[in-house]
Amino acid sequence: MNDFATPVHTLGKSSISQRQRIFKKEKTKTTRTRNSLLVPGFLFLLVVSILFYVWTRVKVVQYGYEISAALKAKETAVVARNERTIEIATLRSAQRVEKRAREELRMSAPRKDQLVIIR
């Protein structure tokens, strides 16, 4: 038979089904493209988040060491300050000053005629 002899409704169905097949192929290509971009994107985000987590842990440990070193330095400074305070108190003691004046500088207590009272 001739193409002209085929019914009209069969011509339309064949072209519609062909269009649907083409549309489905394009749709599956788009879906595959999205899926192929989705997996590397997810992996990238996973790697970035793992690196960020590791970086923060390393920073926490680093700051912990810095804090420990600072606390140790503070303790050393406090001990040194306490030693200096005791040393200053010892050097300013009246008995020590008098003893040093008598022994090293050969000083003695003033006599009454050496005293001058100022009013």
N, CA, C and O atoms as a DFTB+ gen file, in Angstrom:
476 C
 N C O
     1  1       0.814      -1.183       0.000
     2  2       0.000       0.000       0.000
     3  2       0.852       1.239       0.000
     4  3       2.058       1.229       0.249
     5  1       0.190       2.240      -0.277
     6  2       0.783       3.548      -0.386
     7  2       0.821       4.235       0.973
     8  3       0.088       3.869       1.892
     9  1       1.681       5.229       1.084
    10  2       1.699       6.023       2.322
    11  2       0.402       6.794       2.465
    12  3      -0.031       7.123       3.569
    13  1      -0.189       7.065       1.358
    14  2      -1.426       7.821       1.422
    15  2      -2.561       6.954       1.923
    16  3      -3.577       7.472       2.385
    17  1      -2.407       5.659       1.840
    18  2      -3.479       4.754       2.223
    19  2      -3.488       4.489       3.723
    20  3      -4.483       3.976       4.236
    21  1      -2.410       4.821       4.453
    22  2      -2.408       4.582       5.889
    23  2      -3.308       5.589       6.574
    24  3      -3.387       6.748       6.168
    25  1      -3.968       5.144       7.592
    26  2      -4.877       6.054       8.289
    27  2      -4.098       7.201       8.929
    28  3      -2.913       7.079       9.241
    29  1      -4.799       8.313       9.113
    30  2      -4.203       9.535       9.648
    31  2      -3.767       9.342      11.099
    32  3      -2.714       9.833      11.505
    33  1      -4.580       8.626      11.878
    34  2      -4.255       8.483      13.303
    35  2      -2.973       7.658      13.537
    36  3      -2.342       7.838      14.579
    37  1      -2.567       6.786      12.644
    38  2      -1.327       6.017      12.800
    39  2      -0.101       6.868      12.476
    40  3       0.967       6.636      13.042
    41  1      -0.228       7.835      11.593
    42  2       0.898       8.713      11.278
    43  2       1.270       9.556      12.493
    44  3       2.446       9.715      12.820
    45  1       0.283      10.073      13.129
    46  2       0.527      10.927      14.294
    47  2       1.137      10.160      15.438
    48  3       1.984      10.701      16.149
    49  1       0.735       8.899      15.647
    50  2       1.249       8.122      16.767
    51  2       2.725       7.804      16.581
    52  3       3.491       7.857      17.543
    53  1       3.122       7.486      15.401
    54  2       4.509       7.123      15.173
    55  2       5.416       8.331      15.415
    56  3       6.477       8.172      16.018
    57  1       5.045       9.504      14.976
    58  2       5.895      10.686      15.181
    59  2       5.884      11.106      16.647
    60  3       6.891      11.603      17.150
    61  1       4.757      10.913      17.342
    62  2       4.695      11.257      18.767
    63  2       5.567      10.306      19.571
    64  3       6.313      10.738      20.449
    65  1       5.478       9.018      19.278
    66  2       6.283       8.053      20.030
    67  2       7.774       8.256      19.745
    68  3       8.612       8.040      20.621
    69  1       8.094       8.664      18.541
    70  2       9.495       8.939      18.209
    71  2       9.975      10.164      18.991
    72  3      11.097      10.171      19.497
    73  1       9.143      11.193      19.093
    74  2       9.501      12.388      19.872
    75  2       9.679      12.030      21.346
    76  3      10.595      12.527      22.001
    77  1       8.815      11.178      21.860
    78  2       8.909      10.777      23.258
    79  2      10.205      10.020      23.513
    80  3      10.854      10.218      24.540
    81  1      10.581       9.152      22.575
    82  2      11.834       8.420      22.726
    83  2      13.025       9.384      22.722
    84  3      13.950       9.229      23.520
    85  1      13.006      10.349      21.852
    86  2      14.096      11.335      21.794
    87  2      14.135      12.140      23.091
    88  3      15.212      12.401      23.627
    89  1      12.975      12.532      23.593
    90  2      12.897      13.294      24.837
    91  2      13.420      12.462      26.011
    92  3      14.128      12.973      26.879
    93  1      13.062      11.166      26.026
    94  2      13.528      10.288      27.100
    95  2      15.037      10.127      27.036
    96  3      15.694      10.091      28.077
    97  1      15.605      10.029      25.830
    98  2      17.047       9.916      25.676
    99  2      17.734      11.178      26.194
   100  3      18.735      11.095      26.906
   101  1      17.203      12.334      25.843
   102  2      17.778      13.595      26.311
   103  2      17.658      13.706      27.828
   104  3      18.568      14.188      28.502
   105  1      16.518      13.251      28.354
   106  2      16.294      13.313      29.790
   107  2      17.276      12.392      30.523
   108  3      17.825      12.773      31.556
   109  1      17.495      11.207      30.005
   110  2      18.441      10.289      30.648
   111  2      19.867      10.825      30.544
   112  3      20.656      10.633      31.469
   113  1      20.216      11.488      29.451
   114  2      21.531      12.101      29.322
   115  2      21.707      13.189      30.372
   116  3      22.763      13.293      30.996
   117  1      20.664      14.002      30.566
   118  2      20.719      15.074      31.557
   119  2      20.849      14.489      32.952
   120  3      21.620      14.994      33.767
   121  1      20.102      13.431      33.233
   122  2      20.164      12.784      34.540
   123  2      21.539      12.180      34.768
   124  3      22.094      12.296      35.861
   125  1      22.095      11.537      33.750
   126  2      23.440      10.972      33.873
   127  2      24.470      12.065      34.102
   128  3      25.386      11.906      34.909
   129  1      24.320      13.169      33.396
   130  2      25.244      14.281      33.560
   131  2      25.160      14.823      34.975
   132  3      26.187      15.090      35.598
   133  1      23.948      14.988      35.491
   134  2      23.773      15.462      36.868
   135  2      24.381      14.483      37.855
   136  3      25.075      14.885      38.789
   137  1      24.122      13.196      37.649
   138  2      24.673      12.185      38.547
   139  2      26.192      12.138      38.469
   140  3      26.866      11.953      39.483
   141  1      26.725      12.305      37.275
   142  2      28.177      12.270      37.128
   143  2      28.815      13.501      37.774
   144  3      29.979      13.437      38.171
   145  1      28.104      14.601      37.889
   146  2      28.618      15.784      38.578
   147  2      28.334      15.722      40.074
   148  3      29.065      16.319      40.865
   149  1      27.310      15.028      40.463
   150  2      26.916      14.944      41.853
   151  2      27.924      14.147      42.675
   152  3      28.275      14.563      43.779
   153  1      28.386      13.042      42.176
   154  2      29.324      12.188      42.920
   155  2      30.660      12.901      43.147
   156  3      31.131      12.928      44.284
   157  1      31.290      13.475      42.125
   158  2      32.550      14.198      42.403
   159  2      32.322      15.404      43.319
   160  3      33.172      15.721      44.151
   161  1      31.195      16.066      43.170
   162  2      30.891      17.193      44.055
   163  2      30.765      16.744      45.497
   164  3      31.277      17.396      46.407
   165  1      30.085      15.634      45.702
   166  2      29.944      15.094      47.049
   167  2      31.300      14.677      47.606
   168  3      31.601      14.942      48.770
   169  1      32.117      14.029      46.786
   170  2      33.449      13.621      47.229
   171  2      34.316      14.830      47.570
   172  3      35.069      14.808      48.543
   173  1      34.206      15.882      46.762
   174  2      34.955      17.109      47.032
   175  2      34.551      17.692      48.382
   176  3      35.411      18.057      49.184
   177  1      33.245      17.781      48.635
   178  2      32.773      18.303      49.915
   179  2      33.217      17.422      51.075
   180  3      33.552      17.923      52.148
   181  1      33.219      16.130      50.862
   182  2      33.660      15.200      51.901
   183  2      35.136      15.411      52.220
   184  3      35.521      15.468      53.388
   185  1      35.949      15.523      51.197
   186  2      37.386      15.731      51.395
   187  2      37.642      17.066      52.082
   188  3      38.463      17.150      52.995
   189  1      36.940      18.109      51.645
   190  2      37.119      19.436      52.252
   191  2      36.717      19.399      53.718
   192  3      37.414      19.955      54.567
   193  1      35.596      18.747      54.025
   194  2      35.152      18.700      55.422
   195  2      36.115      17.876      56.274
   196  3      36.358      18.229      57.428
   197  1      36.666      16.799      55.742
   198  2      37.649      16.011      56.488
   199  2      38.915      16.833      56.731
   200  3      39.464      16.822      57.833
   201  1      39.376      17.543      55.705
   202  2      40.562      18.389      55.875
   203  2      40.312      19.487      56.899
   204  3      41.190      19.794      57.705
   205  1      39.135      20.074      56.876
   206  2      38.795      21.111      57.857
   207  2      38.796      20.526      59.266
   208  3      39.306      21.151      60.195
   209  1      38.228      19.334      59.431
   210  2      38.201      18.688      60.737
   211  2      39.613      18.411      61.239
   212  3      39.928      18.686      62.397
   213  1      40.454      17.873      60.378
   214  2      41.837      17.575      60.763
   215  2      42.574      18.858      61.105
   216  3      43.318      18.902      62.085
   217  1      42.378      19.900      60.312
   218  2      43.028      21.190      60.565
   219  2      42.624      21.737      61.927
   220  3      43.473      22.225      62.673
   221  1      41.324      21.662      62.265
   222  2      40.883      22.175      63.566
   223  2      41.481      21.348      64.707
   224  3      41.862      21.905      65.736
   225  1      41.565      20.044      64.539
   226  2      42.167      19.200      65.592
   227  2      43.638      19.559      65.778
   228  3      44.113      19.648      66.910
   229  1      44.362      19.766      64.680
   230  2      45.777      20.130      64.770
   231  2      45.925      21.475      65.480
   232  3      46.818      21.647      66.308
   233  1      45.058      22.415      65.159
   234  2      45.103      23.733      65.809
   235  2      44.826      23.612      67.303
   236  3      45.479      24.278      68.107
   237  1      43.869      22.774      67.682
   238  2      43.547      22.584      69.103
   239  2      44.765      22.038      69.843
   240  3      45.096      22.511      70.930
   241  1      45.427      21.050      69.260
   242  2      46.621      20.482      69.892
   243  2      47.726      21.529      69.974
   244  3      48.399      21.648      70.998
   245  1      47.912      22.283      68.902
   246  2      48.945      23.322      68.872
   247  2      48.680      24.372      69.950
   248  3      49.596      24.759      70.675
   249  1      47.441      24.830      70.059
   250  2      47.104      25.821      71.085
   251  2      47.244      25.226      72.483
   252  3      47.595      25.937      73.425
   253  1      46.976      23.945      72.626
   254  2      47.180      23.291      73.918
   255  2      48.635      23.332      74.339
   256  3      48.944      23.623      75.494
   257  1      49.539      23.040      73.397
   258  2      50.970      23.118      73.702
   259  2      51.379      24.547      74.041
   260  3      52.167      24.764      74.961
   261  1      50.850      25.519      73.307
   262  2      51.181      26.922      73.592
   263  2      50.690      27.333      74.970
   264  3      51.384      28.053      75.687
   265  1      49.502      26.883      75.346
   266  2      48.963      27.211      76.665
   267  2      49.814      26.570      77.753
   268  3      50.109      27.204      78.766
   269  1      50.208      25.323      77.551
   270  2      51.057      24.645      78.533
   271  2      52.392      25.376      78.695
   272  3      52.868      25.562      79.815
   273  1      52.981      25.779      77.600
   274  2      54.251      26.500      77.669
   275  2      54.077      27.847      78.378
   276  3      54.931      28.256      79.165
   277  1      52.968      28.529      78.093
   278  2      52.716      29.820      78.743
   279  2      52.491      29.646      80.242
   280  3      52.972      30.450      81.041
   281  1      51.764      28.603      80.624
   282  2      51.537      28.353      82.053
   283  2      52.844      28.014      82.769
   284  3      53.066      28.436      83.903
   285  1      53.701      27.252      82.101
   286  2      55.001      26.914      82.693
   287  2      55.856      28.169      82.848
   288  3      56.509      28.352      83.875
   289  1      55.854      29.037      81.830
   290  2      56.609      30.289      81.903
   291  2      56.062      31.179      83.014
   292  3      56.824      31.843      83.716
   293  1      54.741      31.189      83.171
   294  2      54.125      32.000      84.237
   295  2      54.542      31.483      85.602
   296  3      54.878      32.264      86.493
   297  1      54.520      30.165      85.766
   298  2      54.917      29.571      87.048
   299  2      56.371      29.900      87.362
   300  3      56.704      30.217      88.504
   301  1      57.235      29.826      86.357
   302  2      58.645      30.175      86.546
   303  2      58.798      31.638      86.950
   304  3      59.600      31.965      87.826
   305  1      58.031      32.514      86.314
   306  2      58.087      33.940      86.643
   307  2      57.575      34.205      88.056
   308  3      58.126      35.046      88.765
   309  1      56.527      33.495      88.470
   310  2      55.997      33.679      89.824
   311  2      57.024      33.242      90.866
   312  3      57.220      33.925      91.872
   313  1      57.678      32.112      90.630
   314  2      58.703      31.631      91.558
   315  2      59.853      32.639      91.633
   316  3      60.335      32.953      92.721
   317  1      60.288      33.144      90.480
   318  2      61.379      34.129      90.457
   319  2      60.967      35.408      91.192
   320  3      61.764      35.986      91.931
   321  1      59.732      35.842      90.990
   322  2      59.251      37.047      91.685
   323  2      59.236      36.829      93.195
   324  3      59.640      37.710      93.953
   325  1      58.775      35.666      93.633
   326  2      58.748      35.376      95.070
   327  2      60.149      35.355      95.662
   328  3      60.372      35.852      96.766
   329  1      61.088      34.780      94.927
   330  2      62.480      34.769      95.392
   331  2      63.024      36.180      95.516
   332  3      63.694      36.504      96.496
   333  1      62.739      37.027      94.524
   334  2      63.213      38.420      94.566
   335  2      62.565      39.193      95.716
   336  3      63.213      40.012      96.368
   337  1      61.289      38.926      95.955
   338  2      60.601      39.614      97.062
   339  2      61.240      39.247      98.398
   340  3      61.450      40.109      99.251
   341  1      61.547      37.965      98.573
   342  2      62.210      37.522      99.809
   343  2      63.598      38.131      99.914
   344  3      64.011      38.567     100.989
   345  1      64.317      38.162      98.797
   346  2      65.660      38.751      98.799
   347  2      65.623      40.231      99.147
   348  3      66.453      40.711      99.918
   349  1      64.666      40.954      98.584
   350  2      64.541      42.389      98.883
   351  2      64.205      42.597     100.355
   352  3      64.768      43.475     101.008
   353  1      63.287      41.789     100.873
   354  2      62.924      41.917     102.288
   355  2      64.130      41.642     103.183
   356  3      64.319      42.314     104.197
   357  1      64.940      40.661     102.812
   358  2      66.134      40.337     103.594
   359  2      67.147      41.475     103.525
   360  3      67.743      41.836     104.539
   361  1      67.345      42.041     102.337
   362  2      68.323      43.120     102.187
   363  2      67.888      44.397     102.903
   364  3      68.735      45.175     103.342
   365  1      66.590      44.620     103.024
   366  2      66.095      45.827     103.688
   367  2      65.962      45.666     105.206
   368  3      65.617      46.630     105.889
   369  1      66.214      44.529     105.723
   370  2      66.046      44.296     107.154
   371  2      66.973      45.228     107.947
   372  3      68.133      45.427     107.587
   373  1      66.439      45.783     109.013
   374  2      67.198      46.753     109.817
   375  2      68.416      46.098     110.469
   376  3      69.485      46.705     110.533
   377  1      68.264      44.883     110.945
   378  2      69.405      44.207     111.575
   379  2      70.533      43.985     110.577
   380  3      71.703      44.147     110.924
   381  1      70.205      43.624     109.367
   382  2      71.226      43.365     108.348
   383  2      71.943      44.657     107.982
   384  3      73.168      44.682     107.863
   385  1      71.167      45.744     107.802
   386  2      71.780      47.030     107.446
   387  2      72.723      47.481     108.561
   388  3      73.835      47.938     108.296
   389  1      72.270      47.350     109.807
   390  2      73.116      47.765     110.941
   391  2      74.381      46.908     111.026
   392  3      75.473      47.434     111.238
   393  1      74.237      45.598     110.864
   394  2      75.381      44.694     110.929
   395  2      76.387      45.009     109.837
   396  3      77.593      45.018     110.084
   397  1      75.902      45.265     108.639
   398  2      76.803      45.588     107.524
   399  2      77.499      46.926     107.765
   400  3      78.687      47.078     107.479
   401  1      76.748      47.894     108.294
   402  2      77.353      49.209     108.574
   403  2      78.454      49.081     109.622
   404  3      79.504      49.708     109.481
   405  1      78.244      48.292     110.657
   406  2      79.246      48.157     111.719
   407  2      80.456      47.349     111.239
   408  3      81.599      47.735     111.488
   409  1      80.205      46.229     110.552
   410  2      81.314      45.344     110.200
   411  2      82.075      45.791     108.958
   412  3      83.304      45.857     108.974
   413  1      81.366      46.093     107.897
   414  2      82.046      46.398     106.621
   415  2      82.447      47.863     106.517
   416  3      83.524      48.177     106.010
   417  1      81.600      48.749     106.986
   418  2      81.883      50.174     106.828
   419  2      82.483      50.797     108.097
   420  3      82.801      51.986     108.106
   421  1      82.638      50.013     109.157
   422  2      83.216      50.468     110.425
   423  2      82.494      51.685     110.982
   424  3      83.118      52.645     111.435
   425  1      81.193      51.627     110.941
   426  2      80.379      52.718     111.488
   427  2      79.967      52.359     112.909
   428  3      79.930      51.189     113.290
   429  1      79.656      53.400     113.685
   430  2      79.177      53.164     115.049
   431  2      78.007      54.092     115.314
   432  3      77.732      54.991     114.518
   433  1      77.328      53.887     116.405
   434  2      76.193      54.735     116.770
   435  2      76.713      56.134     117.106
   436  3      77.791      56.261     117.686
   437  1      75.973      57.176     116.757
   438  2      76.458      58.542     117.037
   439  2      76.436      58.842     118.548
   440  3      75.598      58.337     119.295
   441  1      77.408      59.699     118.967
   442  2      77.419      60.152     120.352
   443  2      76.420      61.280     120.485
   444  3      75.930      61.805     119.485
   445  1      76.115      61.658     121.724
   446  2      75.127      62.700     121.956
   447  2      75.563      64.039     121.401
   448  3      74.721      64.808     120.937
   449  1      76.827      64.340     121.431
   450  2      77.299      65.623     120.931
   451  2      77.282      65.671     119.390
   452  3      77.403      66.747     118.805
   453  1      77.130      64.503     118.732
   454  2      77.061      64.460     117.262
   455  2      75.635      64.598     116.750
   456  3      75.428      64.765     115.548
   457  1      74.673      64.532     117.616
   458  2      73.282      64.618     117.209
   459  2      72.856      66.058     117.036
   460  3      73.185      66.892     117.879
   461  1      72.136      66.382     115.976
   462  2      71.593      67.700     115.738
   463  2      70.086      67.517     115.575
   464  3      69.628      66.782     114.700
   465  1      69.343      68.181     116.412
   466  2      67.883      68.054     116.335
   467  2      67.359      69.226     115.518
   468  3      67.664      70.382     115.810
   469  1      66.591      68.931     114.523
   470  2      66.026      69.932     113.628
   471  2      64.539      70.035     113.904
   472  3      63.817      69.039     113.897
   473  1      64.086      71.288     114.153
   474  2      62.667      71.503     114.401
   475  2      62.010      72.199     113.285
   476  3      60.807      72.456     113.340
